[in-house]
């Protein structure tokens, strides 16, 4: 039995052979490979979520360039509505492309689809009916992607279902590989060094990100529900595991909350490591195959904003961990935030970069963050490339809380997005709006990065007003890296303001002392977007629950001054910002504000947190996260291209909905394609492939 209902598996059209030449080349690589038979991709392919295991989102293609980007046309498109029993409005996937076939997760059932990369023709589809287990999953919908593996004889696709099963498929046919796990399936709620509670069906654990295949291991992390208003101080733990790519046998496990006797256990006071959960790796993992090292970006422990039940620094919460690829043994770690209280999950993939600092070559790892700091380390030793200083921070007074008196501050590079709130950060189009904004924030506690949450009081403060926390800086799409110029490119939300107030938790809501809320208001369970929206969940009510993000406005204008969203280029050889631009059309509410009539408002960028970037030989490419209506285009969003050396915009092409998944690129039959996922609002998920017009068109 696989659990849940029966397997749904269709083969629409079996893929034809990849061609004699390609087949011979693959076989030659297999014969000549001295260590690992892992498939070695060409620069024209996109074999891993981030293009490669280093997480660069880079391909050195330049057929599409500054001179022709605006000429792009839609080559093919595929809606994901029918890959499940309802449409999805949160398509976050980045496809893979290998051997002229594009693979993606899609739809409310998280199906896997294979498409002809040139035409978009559907080759096969695989999906799982998981019943109650899928309906109870904390992370539903199509997720962010999948993984590919080949050894010259066979090709495999790996993905994780909403119900937390690792599925292994034959990449050519879409059928399960029966020699892997139990008939092609591994139940990830088993062999996890813990008993998932309350039971295997409803136990809270899952993941929406793509697994990672490196050498002969497939690596999987864990994710949970949003942590602002958890039901309990206790939860399942988000351990990370490596499995044999051929058999599914567990190779290793890393305990992100140490067990008694393990390193870091003493950072959980009062035995809080025994019952605290979460602390998973819910975002993408990167690997240096040559060094045999895997880089794990770990999230917060249970309860994002109140840690009174888990006193101590709480390793490995919000810690970058370097582990051995073969054994999972910890090689080094660096905790970015001690005793996490701000939802500063390490939300994106560490970027592996070979750089030169003061004439010295360094194999580095650069970690973007919600707080807008780029943390840069020697990826072999863990030593910071530039000093990271422990500095005193404000200590709060929430009853029962434990506070770290210091936090780590990188000295270089400078923060690339706002990570605290002061009066100077408020809207400043004119003095009148600034005064209105000051009146709004007078009800809140303000301060720099790491200003702690406060107990909410109706007479003030209602909470701590923060930037660079839950939705700030760089979120799950992560940054990109150009290995030729040694420049990191990172989108950041520069104006996603988050009020953090704490109120006593009603017993019927949670057994924590405090949860997120506002004094005098009913405590509401804060849910993430897409929760309970998968194919195995009951149909949602017409009135849906929102996420934890709260927008504060002045006359419907953003409370924080522009730029609202930015793309920043950071030179890793020097630790300096090269350029920064506002990304995204000025929102309609700003452009059409009556008080600005006749006033030239420079482009503001957009107040959204989920934009990923693609880097090519000459361009930085990213879509907008909000729709606008302008004289230049109908209501929709734009996919924009910037000169990667200067940040100057060099082209744009229309999208019918916001970018919701990070773009990728590849070449097939001599033509370059860019594929991007769009969705949001009333527009259900769609993958759109752009290419240049053919000669003579």
N, C-alpha and C positions, 0 to 999 in steps of 0.2 A: 504493500500500500504506500502511496506517496502522500497521503493526507489530502484533505479537501476532496473535491470532486474529480472527475476524470480529466485526463489530459486533453486539451484542445490542440490539434495539430493539423495543419493543412499544408499541402504542397501545391501552390497555385501553378507554378511553372518551374520545373527543375532547370537549374542553370546549366547551360552548355559548357563544354570544356573551355578553359581559359586560354587556349591557344598552344600550339606545339612549342613555340619559342619560350613562352612564359613557363610552361611545364618543365622544359629541359633546364631552364635557369634555376628554378626552385629545387629541382633534383640535384643540380650541381652544388648549390649552396649546402644542401643536406650532406652530400658526400664529403665536402671539404671542411665542414665545421668541426674544429678540434675539441670544443668544450661543450657548447650548447647548440641544440638544433633549433632554437627559437628563430622564427622567421625574421629576416632582416629586410626591412621595408626600403623602398626606393623613395627619393625625395618627392616623387610625384604622388605618393600614397599618404594615407592618414591612418596608421594602424593602431593608434592608442588614443584615449580620450583627449589628452593634451598634445596630440601629434606624435609625441614620443614619451618615453618613461621619465624624461627630465621635466616634463610639464611646460614646455616652451610655447606651445600653440604657434609654432613657426614652421613655415615651408618656404624654401628659396625660389619661389615661382614668380615670374614677372611678365607673363603674357598679359595679365590684367594689371594695368599700371595707371599712373596719373593721367596719361593722355587719353585713356579710353574707359576709365571706370564708370563714368556717367552714361556710357553707351550700353552697359550691361542689359541683357534681356533675360526673361525667365525661360530656362531650358526645360524644366519640368517642375511639378509641384505635386505633393501628396498630402491630403488631409488625413488626420488620424482618427476621425470620428467613429469609424466602423471597426477599429481595433479594440473593441470593448463594447459594453452594452449602453454606453452613453458617450457623448463628446467629452474631451478634456480641455480645460481652459488654462492649463499651466504646463505647456510642453517645454521641458528644459533640456532636451537631449542634444548631444553633439555626436553625429554619426561617425563611423569608421569607414574607410575605403581601402580595400586590398584587392588586387587582381581584378580590377574593373567592377567590383561588386561593392555596393554601399550597404552597411549594416546599421540598424538603429533600433532603439526601443521606442514604442509608440502606443498611444491610446490609454484608455482608463484601465485596461487589463495588463498594462506593461507587456504588450506583445513584443516579440522580436521580428523585424521584417528585413528581408534582403531585397535590394533593388538593383537593377541595371544602372550603373553609375552614370552612363551617358544619357539614358532615356527616361529613367525613373520607373521603368516597368517592374511590377511586383514579381519577384521570383519565388519567394516562399514566405510563410508567416507561421510563427509558433506562439502559442499563448497558454496560460495555465488557469484553470478554474480552481480557486483555493477556498471557496465557501467562507465559513465563519472566520477562519484564520486570516484570509485576505481582508475580510471586512473589518477585522479588529486591528489591522496593521497600522502602526504609527506613521508610516511613510508610504503613501499610495501614489496612484497615477503612474505615468510612464518612466519616471526617474530620469537620470542624466546620461545613461549610456551603458556600454557593454565592453567586453574585452575579447581580443582575438589571439589565437595561438596556432602555430603550424610547425611541423617538424620535417617538411619535405615529403612526407607520405600522406598526412592527413591535416585538415584544418578544423579548428574548433572555435566555437563562440561560447563565452561565459556571461551569464547575467544573474542578478539576484531578484527574485520575485518580491512583491510587496509583503508576502507572508514569510519572508526570510528563508528562502530556499535558493541554493546555488544550482543553477541549471547549466548543463554542458550539452551543446548541440553540434551536430555535424554542420560545418559552415557551408557545405555544398548543397545539402538537402533540407536542413532545418530539423532533422530527426534527432532525438536524444541519443547520446553516445552511451550505450548500455554498459560499457566497461568502466564508466566513471560513477563512483558513488553507488547509489541504489537505482539502477536503471537510468542513469543520467542525472540523478538528483541527489543533492546533499542537504539534509535538514540542518540548517545552521543554528537551530535552537538546541541541538544536541552536541555533545563533545565540546562544551564551552566552559568547562571547569566551574560551572554553577548550575543550579537548578532554576530554570526559568519559572518565575511565579507570575500570576497564580497558577497558570497551566500553559501547556504548549500552544493551545489555540488562541488564547487572549493575552498571553504574556507580552509585555511591552518591549519589543526590540525589533529592528528591521534596518533597512538602509535604502536610500534612493540613488546613491552614487554608483559609478561603475566599479566593478572589481578590477584589480590590476594583475596582469600576467607578466612575470619576469623570470627569465630562464625557464625552469620547470616548476614554478610555484605560482599559484593563483592566490592573491591576498585580498581579504575581505574585512572591512571594519563593521561598525554598528551605529545606528541612530535611534533616536527616541522622539517622543512628542515635544512640542515647545515647552520650555522649562520655566515660564513666568509664574504659572499657577499649578504646580504639580500636585497630584493627589496625596502624595506622601513624601516624607524625607527618605523613604526606602525605595529602591528601584533595582532593576536588573543592571548589570555592569556591561560596559561596552568594550569588551576585550577584542583584540585584533588577532586574526589567525592566518597562517599560511597552509595551503593544501597542495598535495601533489597534483600537477596539472593532468596527469594521465589517469590516476586511479581515484583521486579525491581523498586519499589518506591524509589525515592531519599531520603536518610537519612540525608546526610550532604554534605557540600561543603567547601573546604578550599581555600581561595583566596591567591594564591602564590604571586600575586601583590596586596597589600592591596587596598581596596576601601577607599574613603574619610571617615574619622572618625574611621577607623580601625587601630589597632596597626601596626606601621611600615610605614604608609603612608607618614610620614614626612621625611623618608629617600629617598624619590623621590622628588628632588627639581624641582621647576618650573612646578609643576603639571604633571611631566613626567609619573607618574603612570597611568594617564588617557589614554595615547596612546601606551605606551610601551607594548610589548607582550612577547611571549615565556615564560621563567621562569616556565617550566613544570617539572613534574616528569616523565622522559621518561625511567628510568631504574626500577629495581625491588624494591618493597616496602616490608618491614618486619613488623611483628606484635608480640607483647607480649599479647596473649589472657588473661593470668592470670591477668596482670596489666590493661588490657583494653587500651593499648597504641599502636599507629601506628607510624612508623618512615618513614618520607618522605625525600628522598634525592633530593634536588631541583637543577635544571640546571641554566644556564646563562640567563639573559634577552636578548632581541632583540639586535643583533649585537655582535658577540663574541669578536671582537678586538677593537671596537670603541664605547665609551659610552658617547660621548659628548652631545647626545640628551637625556640622562637620568642621569643628575648630582645627586650625593648623593651616599650613601652606597648601596641603592637598595635592601632592604629586600623584599622578601626572596630569592633573587638570590644567588645561590651557598651556600645554607643554609641547615643544617640538622634540620628538624622540627619534634617535637614530638607532636602528636595530640591525642585527645580522640577518641577511636574506635567507640563509640556510637554517638558522637555529632560532631566530627571534630574540636572541640575547641582546640586551641593551648595551650599546656601545657608548653613547653619550646622550645627554638631554639638556635642554634649557627651558626653564619655566618662564613664559612671557608675562604671566600675571600670577602673583601669589594670592592664594585664597580667593578664587574668582567670585566677583559680586556684580559684574556688569554685562554678562552675556557677551564677553569678548572671546567666544569660541575661536580657535584657530580654524577659520572657515574655508580656507582654500589650500590648494596644493602647494607645497614647498617647491621652489624653482631651482633646479640644479644648473650651475653656471660656472664655467672655467674662465676666471678673470685674472687680471694682472694689476696688483696694487703695489705702488712704489717699486716697480720693476720686478716684483716677485710673483710668479704664477701661483694661483690659489684655486684649488677645487672648492668652490663655494656652494652654499645653499642659501637662497634668499626667500624669506617668508613674509609675504604681504599680510596685512591684518586689518581687522575692523577699526582699530584705533589709528590707522593711517601711518603707522610705523612700518618700515621695511627692515626686518631683522636679518642681518647677514653674518653667516658663520662659515668657518672652514668646515667643510662637510665630512672631513675625515676625523678631525680632532674635536669639533664642537666649539673651538675657540672663536669668540666674536672677531670679525675682521676689523671692526672699529670698536672702541670701548663701549660697553653697555653699562651704565652707571646705576647703582641702587640709590634712589633718592627718596627722601621723606615725602609722604603724601598725607592728606587729611585723614584723620581717624574719626569715624562716625560714632553715633550714640544710640543706634537701634538696640533695644533691649535683647540681651542674649547673643548678640553678634560677636564674632571674633574678627579682628582686623590685623592685616599686615601693616606695619608702620612704614615700610618702604616698598617701592615697585621698580622694575628695571626700565631704564630710559636709554634708547640708542642715541649715541652722539652723532652718528652719521648713518645713512642720509637723514636730512631733515624730514619731519613729518610731511607727507604728501597730501594730507587732507585734514580738515579740522577735527580735533579730538577733545574739545572742551567747549564750554559756553561762557562768553562774556558779553557785556553790553556792546562791545565793538563788533560782535558777530551778527547783530540783529539787522533787520531790513533797513536799508539806508537810501532808498530812492529819493526820499525827501524828509525834512525834519519832522513833519506831522506823522508820517508812518513810523519813524523811529520812536517817537513818544508813545504812540499806541502800543508798539512792541514792548517798550519798557514797562508799560502798565501790565501787560500780559505776564511777563517774566517776573514781575515783583512778587508773584504768588509762589515762586519756585526758588529753590536753592541753586545757585550757580557756582561754577568753578572749573578748573582745568581738568585734564585727563586724570582719571582715578579719583575724582570727587565721589565720595560714597553715597549710596542711596540713603534716603531719610525716611523716618516714620511719617506717613502722611497725616496732615492736620488740616481740617477745614478752614481754619483761620490762618493757615500758612506755616511752613511751606507745604504745598500739595505734594511735592516730590522734588527730586534732584533733576534738573534739566540737563541732558547730556547730548553730546555729539561724539561719534566714534565708538558707539556701543552696539546695540542689537542690529541696527540696519546701517551702520556707518562704514566709512572706509571701503575696503575691498571685501566682498562677500564671496559666496561659493564659486562664482565663475573664475576667480583668481586673476593673476597677472599673466603676462606673456614675456618672452625673452628672445632677443636677437643674439645668437651665438657669434655672429660676425662682428657686431659693434659693442657687445657686452652691455646692452641697454635693456633694462626691465621697463615694460609698459604696464601701467596699472590704472584701471578705472576705479573711481571712488565716489561714493555718495558724500558730498560735502555739506549737505544740509538736511540729512535725515535725523531730525531732532527727536529724542526719546525721553519722555518724562518717566522717572523711576521713583514711585512712591510705594511704601510698604504699609500694609494694614494687617491687624490680627486676622488669622485665617479662621473662618467659621468651621466648626467641627465637621459639618456635612460636606465641606469643600476639600479640606486638607488637614492632615495631622501636623503640618508645620506650624511653628509659632506665627510666622509672617509670610504673606504672599503679596504679589504685586496688586496694587489697587489704589483707590482714592478715598480718603476719609469721608464718610457720609454717603458714599455710593455703594450699591450692592456689589459684592465681589463676583465678577464674572470669570468663567473659565476662558482663558485666552488660547485660541486655537490658531494653528498655522494654516496658511492658504493650501487648499487641496486636501486637508484632513477629512476623512470619511467621504471622499469623493470618488473612490475607485470603483471598479466594476463589481466587486464583491460586497460593497457596502450597500445598505438600503438607499433608495433614491433620496437625495437631500431635500430638506424642507425649502420652501420658496424663500424664506428668510434665513440667510446663512450667517454663521459666526465669522467675525473678522479675525485678523491676526493681532499680535500685540502692538503693532506700530500705531502710534497716535500722531496725527498731523495737527500741529498748532499753527493757526493762521492769523493774519492781520488784514481785515477787509478781504478775506478769501485769498490773500497773497501769502506766500511762504513767510514764516516768521524770521527765517535766517536769510541774510543777504546772499546774492549770487557770488561766485558761481555755485549752482546747485549740484552739479555733477561734473567731474573732471576726468581727463586722461592725462597721466603724468609719465614722462620719460625720465628714467633715473640711470645715470652712468655708474655701473658697479665697479669700474676701475678707480673711479674718483669718489664715489659716494655722494654724488651731487645730482640735483635735479637739472636736467638739460632743458626741458620745456614742459609747460602745462597748458592745456586748452580746456575751455568749457565744452562739454560734449552734449549735444542734443539741442534741438530747436527750442527757443524760448516758449514756455507753456502758453496756451491760449489765454489763461486767466491773467497773465502778466501783460502780454501783447495787447489785449483788449481792455485793459483796465482804464476806465474813463479819465482818471487823473493823469494818465500818461499820454493823452492825445497830443500829438505834435512833438513828443519827446523821443529822442533816439535812444532806445534801450539796447545796449549791446547784448549779443547772445548770452543767455544765462546758463545754458545747460539744463539738465533735468534732474528732478529730485526722485531718483530711483536707485535701487541697490544691487540689481542683478544683471549687470552688463559685463559680458566677456569680450576680450579683444583677440583678433587674429593678426599675425604678423607675416608679411611676405617679404620678398626681396627688397621692395621699396616702400611698402605701405603698412599703415596701421588701420585695421578695418573693424568697425563696431557699429551696431545698430542702436537706434533710440529705444528707450524703455517706456515712452509715453506717446500717445497719438496727439497730433495737432492738425489744424486746418489753416493753411496759408494760401497766399496768392500763387505760390509756386507749385502746390500739389494738393490733391484732394485729401480728405481726412485720412490720416494714416501716419506712418513713421518712416524714417529714412535710414538706409544703410549707408554709413559715411566712410570715406577713406581719407586718411591724412598722410602727408609726407612724413615718413618715420624719422627723418633727420631734423625736421624743423617744426612739425606739428601743424603745418598749414593744411587746411582742408583742400583736397584736390579733386573731389568728386562725390556724388551721392546718387543713390537709386531708391525708388519708392518701394515700401513694403506695406501691405494692407493692415498690418497689426504690429505691435511692438516686438522687438527682438526679445525672445525669452530663453533661448539657448545660445551658447557661444558658437560663432561661425567657424567653419573649417573649409579647407580648400584641397584640391587635387587636380591631376591632369589625366584625361582619358582620350585616346586617339588624337593626341596633339592639341587638345583643347583644355583650358583651365576652367574649373568650376568653383563657385563659392556656394556652400549650402548653409542655410541658417534656419533655425526654428523660430516661428512666430506664433503668438497667442496672447490672450488677455482680454478682459472686459467681455464683450459679446462675441469675440472672435475665437473659435476653437482652434486647436492645434494644427499646424501645417508646417511641413518642411518645404522650403523653396530653394531651388537650385538656379543660380544665375551663371550666365556665360556670355561671351561676346558674340555678336552676330556673325554668321558664317560669311565667307567671301561671296559677294554678289547679292547679298540681302539688302 
